[in-house]
Amino acid sequence: MTFSDYVLFSIFYFWASSTALSIGIGYYTIYRPILAGLAAGLILNDVQTGMMAGAVVNIIYIDFVSTGGSFKGDQCLTALMAAVASIAFGLHPLEAAALAFPFGFLGILIWKYRLRINNTFVHMYEKKYKENKAPDISLYDGLFPQLLLLFMSSAVITAGLLLMFSFNRLINFKNISALYYIGLILVIFSSFNILYKIKNKYNFIIFAVVFLAAAITEIRAYIMLILIALILLFTSNKKINIVRNKLKGSIKKGDLVYSWFIWMNYSHSCYSYERLMGLAFAHSMKNIIKKLYKDKHEIAEAVHNHTEFFNTEPNMGTPILGYIISLEEERKISRESFENISYIKKGMMGISAGLGDSFTQVVLTPLFVSMAVMLCLDKSYNLAFIPVIYLAAYILFISYNGFMNGYFQGKDSMLKRVRNVKESRLKKYFPCMFSGILGLSMSSLLFNNIRPLENLFTLVIILLAAGLTFLRRRREQ
């Protein structure tokens, strides 16, 4: 690898780890292993090998959910390391995934220390505010935390790559046959673990049927893609509720769009233990407050009000931001205290947080990303982008539509969103669709891309994982 390769890996890992400059969809797309593997492949001029390694890592992290800033490992870092190992050392994707898996825990350290250090920016902002210096919230929620993340992510990815290359010179990873079996075990047990977590009485049956059918008949992944697309077409909600009321007062449509844009890019920029998304909320309100007030001290006070503790799912929770903007317009006229708005924010954020994570992270992202993985493992690399593009568009629609409806409809928009998600047919049929996709993916990986002499060991591990999962379920009944 050249110096420029290290620079490109640092930039990409920073971009993928940050919500900035990706309109909020980076967490659901470029941060995911299959696209991280693609990026590594583009940098090292071997896209297919990079995507294949990323797809294997994606299965290991298939049940990845980050709630409240907690997660079990950094799947993007793991995928980048696995793709480099597969391309540079000529390792099988399973070997590369096993080698890279420990590096994922470094990402946890970044996240933990980042949340702690971000408290410093909160304190810096508070100090400036108390000194009546009208601090610019965009510096403390945007620029400073992003520079910190750039430094931390660059240091970690560079150190990780250098360490991996150094170890390879000492021991030559191609001579460690155990890596292959470790990778195989990680993939199989991760698959059965997510099937267990779904807790649907048909998921193991669907998985087994599709797995065996694909192993015997070599079903192509694009057929499953078409089938899933038809299911989504007939189960999706045909009613799209977009409010187009006329705006009143000094807030214009462009102001709302800009506020939404800032929120989507910086919702997690200064995520900290003390305020979580507090500074991000204030950042998104900055241009709105400037439209409502002219005196710089009034602006500073109004922005500061919104730096209080706040946390929600950034996409499902956008009706809150739209509604709060409308309330700020009313408060400008009535001159009421901020307390009422604060109570409303805190009352609504918990509902959308649990609702959003259970839908965007548990249903939407696993479903569409697993479709991309399935297509990649079947070597349909170009088709793998279709579900990812659809996922990105869907997330943006959910976020933007919720923001605008929140402004025009108020709290009713949040109640409608709660009801729609609870009644979602996509959520209802997700276990069946996901189990079929996983079954085809595992069959393609284990019996099409695998070494023929390893099939017996593979079957033993599958039976072992199935047996342990069955005992685990019986124990809980």
N, C-alpha and C positions, 0 to 999 in steps of 0.2 A: 504493500500500500504506500502511496505517496503522501506528501504533506497536504496536498489539496484534497485527497480523499478524507483525511482526518477532519479537515475543515468542513467539508460537505456533510459528513456524518454528524458533526457537532451542531451544525445549523439545522439539519433535519430533526435531530433528536430534541433540540430546543423547541422547534416549531410544533412537533407532535405532542410535546409535554405541556405546551401552553395553549390556552384557549384563544390567545391573541392572533390576529391575522388569519383566522380560519372561519370566521363568522360562527363560531361555536360548534361547527360540525367536525372539527379536527379530532375531537375526542372519540367520535363514533366512526371515523374513517381512517385518517393517516396514522392515528395512534395504534390502530389495530394491527396485529402481527402480519397479516397477509399483505397489507399495504406498506408496512415498514420493510418487509422482505422485498417488495417491489422496489422501494427506494434504494435499498442496499444493492439490489441487482442493477439498477440504473447507474449507480456510482461505480460499480465494479465491472460493468459491461457483461452481466450474465443475469438477465431479468428472470428467466424461467427458473433457474436454480434458486434465486433469491425468493421468488414467490412460493416455490415448493417448500422451502425451509420455513417461511413465514406461515404457510398454511398448517404445517405440523405443529408449530408453536401455538397457533390459534386454537387448535383442538385442546391442547393442554390448558389453555386459559379460557376455555369455552364458557365457563360459569363465572367469569370475571364480573363483579359488581362492586363499584366504589360508592359507598354511602357515607356521607359525613366526612369525606376525606380519608377513608380507610380502605386499604386493599392488600391482597396477599403477595403481590409481586408486580414488577413493572414489565408488562407484556411487550411493550414497544422496545425497550432495551434488550429484552431476551431475544426478540425476533431479529433485531439488527445484528446481535452477536452471532446468532445461529446462521443467518444468511451469509455473513462474512466467513464463518467457519466452513460452511458447506462449499462456498465458492473458492476460497483461498486454499483450503486444506483438502478439498475433494471428498468431504465426508458425506455420507448418506444423510438425508434430512432428519431422520430419527437420531442419528449420532450427533448431529449438529445441535438439535434441540436439547438433548441430554447434557451436552457440554455447556450450552448457553444458559440453561435453567438456573443455576446458582447466581448468575449475574443479575437476574431479575430482582433479587433481594436488595441490591444496591439502590434500586429505584425507590424502595420504601424509605431508605435513609434520606434520600433527596427530599422526598415529600414531607417527612417528619420535620427535618431541619428547616425546610422552606417555610412551613407553616409557623415555625417558631421565630425564624428571622423576620418574617413578614410582620410580626408584632412590632418590630422596630419601626417600620414605616408608619404603622398606626400611631405609635407614640410621637414620631416626628410630626405627623400631621396635627395631632392634638396639641402639641407644644406650640406650633405656629398659630393655630387657631386661638389658643388662650392668650397669645401675645398680640392678638388683633392684627395679624399680618395677612389675613384673607388668603390662606394657602390654596394653591391650585390642586384640586383633588386628582386630576389626571396624572400628576407627577407621582403621587403616593400610591395610587391604584394601578397606574399604567407603567410609566417609564422605569422607576426604581425597581419594582418587583421583577419586571421582565429582564432587566440587566442582571439582576441576581440569578434568575433562572438560567439565563444564557451562560453565565460563568459556571454555575453548578453542573448543568447538563453537559457542557463542553468538557469539563474536568472529568466527569464520571465516564462518559463514552470513550474519551481518549485514553484514560487510565485502564479501562476495561479491555480495549482493543490491544493496547501495548502489553498488558498482562497476559492475554490469551496468546499472542504471537510469541512472547517470551517462553511460555510454558510449552508451546508446540516445538520450539527449537530444542528444548531439553528432553522431551519425552515422545514427541511425534504422535499426535492423537490418532492417526490412522492405525497405529499398532494396538490401540486399546479397544478390544472387541466388546468389552463390557458396556461401552457407551451405547452401542446398538440396542442391547437388551434393556438398558435403563430407559432409553427413549421409548421403546416399545411398551414398557410397563407404565410409564407416565401417560402416554396417549390412551391406552386401554382403560386404565383406572380413572382417568379424567372423564372419559366418555360415560362410563357406568356411574360415576358420581353425579353427573348432571342429569342423567336419566332418573336416578334415585331422587334428586331434588325436585324434579318436575312433579312427581307424585300424581301421575295419571295412570289409571289401571290398564290402559292400552299401549302406553309408550314402549314397554319392553317387547311387546308382541310385534308392534309396527317396526321397531328397530331390527328385531331378529328376522322378520319376513323380508324386509328390504335388503338387509345385509346378506342373507343367503341367496336371495334372488339375483342380486348384483354379482355375487361371487360365481354363481352358476351360469348366468346368461350374459354377463357383462353389460348391464344396462348403462346407457350413456347418461351423463349428468344433465345434459340439456333437456332430456325428456322429463326428468324430475323438475327442472326449472319451469318448463311449460306447464306441468301439472300444478305446481305451487302457484304459478301466476294465475291460472284459472280459478283455483280455490280462493286466492286473494281477491280476484275480480268479483266473485259471487258472494263473498262474505264481508266485503268492505262496506262501510257506511256510505250510502249514496248521497246523503244530505250533507252538503258542505255549507256551513253557516259563516258567511262573511258579511259583516256589517258595513254599510256604506253611508252612514249618516253624515250630515254636514257638520263641519267643525264650527265651534263658536269661540269667541274670545281671541286672545293673542296667539294661542297655540295652533300651528299649521301642520298639515300632513307631513311635510318634510321634517318638522321638529320631532314628530312621533317616530318617524322612520330612523332618524339619526339616533334618538335615544335607544331604540330597539337595537340598532347596529352596535352601539357602544356596549350595551348589556351583553350581547351575544359574543363579542370579542373579549370582554374583560370580566366576565362573571366570576372567574376563578383566578384572575391575575394576581390579586393580593389576598388570596385566601389565607386566613390566619386563625390561630387558636382563639383569639379574643373576640373577633368580630365575624369570622367566616366570610360571608359575602357583603358585609356592611359597607365597606368602602366602594365595592363595585356598584351597589345600589345607588349610592350617592353620586358616583361617577356618571351613571346613566341618567341621573336627574339634573346634571349640571346645566346642560343647554336649555332644559325646560325652565329651571329656576331663573336663568338669565333672561328668559322671555317674560317672566312674570314680575321680576323686580329689577330696578335700575340701580339702587344704592348698593355699593359693593359690600357693605356690612350686612345688609339684609340678605344679599345673595350668599355670603359666607355662612350666615346663621342657618338659612334654609337648607343649604347643602349639608352642613354639619349635622343637622337633625337626622338626616338619612344615613349617617355613618354608624348608627347603632347596630347591634347584633342582628343579622339576618341570614337565613339559610333556607334554600329550597331547591327543587330540581329546576335547572335554568331554562328548560324549554316548556315543560308543562306549567311552570309557575309564572309565565309572562303575563297572564291576565292581572296578576297582582300589580305589576309595574304600570300597566295601562290604567288600571283603576286608581292607583295612587296619584298619577298625573292629573286625572280629572278632579280628584279631591283637593290637590294642591291649587288647582284653578279656583275652586270654590272657596278655599281658605284665603286666597288672595283678596277676595271680595268681602268675606265675612269677618276676617281677622281673628278667627278662632285659634285656640292653642293647637300645638302639634300633637298633643296627647291622643286625640281621637284617631288621627291617621296612624300613629304608632301602634295603637291597640289593634287596628284593622290589619296592618302588615303582619304583626306577630300572630294574629289569629288565623290568617289565611296561609302563612308559609308552611306550617306543619302539614296541612291537608295536601297541598300540592307536592311537598317533598316525598312523602310516602307513596302517593299516587304516581308521581312521575318516575321514580326509580323502579317501581314495579312494572312500569310499561315500557319506558325508553331503554332501560338497561337490562331488564329481565326478559322482555318479549321482542321489541323491535330490533335492537342491535344484534342479539344472538341469532335471530331468524335470518336476517338479510346477510350478515357477515358469514354465517355458516353456509349460506347458498354460494357465496363467493368462494369459500374454502372448498366446497364440494366440486365446483367447476374447475378450480385450479388443480385439485388432485386428479381430476379426469383429463388434465392437460388442455382444457378449454380456457386458456389464459385470457383471451380477449373477452369472452363472455362473462368472466368473473367480475368485470367492472359494472355490469348492468345492475345487479342488486345493490352494490355500494352507492351508485349514483342515485338509485331510487330511494335508498335510506337517507342520504343527505338531503334530497329534495323534501322528503316526508318530514324530517326533523325541522327543517326551515319553515315549512308550512305550518306545522304545529305551533312553533314559536311565534311567528309573525302574526298568524291569525288570532292566536290567544292574546297577544299584546293589543292589537287593534280592538278586538271585541271587549277586552277588559276596559279600555278607555271609553267606549261607547255604551256598553251594557252594564258596567260596574260589577258588583259581586255576583250577579246572576250568571255572568260568563264563566266564573270559576265553578259554580254549582253545576252548570251544564257540562263542563269539562269533566268533572268528577263522575257525573252520571253516565256520560258517553264512554268513558274508560271502563267503568264497572260493567257496562252492558256490551262492551266491544266483542264482536264475534271473532276478530283477529286474536284477541287474548284467549278466547274460548277454544279455538282450534289450533292455537300455537303448539301445544304438546304433541299433537299428532303430526303436524307438518315438520316440526323440528326433529322428531324421532326418526322420520323417514329420511330426512336430509343427512342426519348423523349416521344412519345405517349405511347409506350409499357412500358417504365420505370415508367411513372406516373400512368398508369393503375395498374401495379403490386404493386406499393407502396400504392396507395390510396384505392384499393379495394381487394387486397389479404392480405396485411399486416396490414390493418386498423381495428379498432374496428367497428363491424357491425352497432352499433347505431349511429355512426358519419357520415354515408353516406349522409344524408340529408344536414348536415352542409357543407360537402365536396362539394356537387353539387352546393350549394349556392355560395360558394367561387369561384368555377370554373366559374360559370356564371358571377359573379361580375368581376373577372379578365378578362374574355373574353370581357365583355361589355366595361370596361375601356380601354382595348387595342384597341377595335374597334373605340371608340371615340377619342382616341389619334391619331390613324392613319387618321381618317377623318379630324381632326384639322390640320394636316400637309399637307393635299392634297390641 
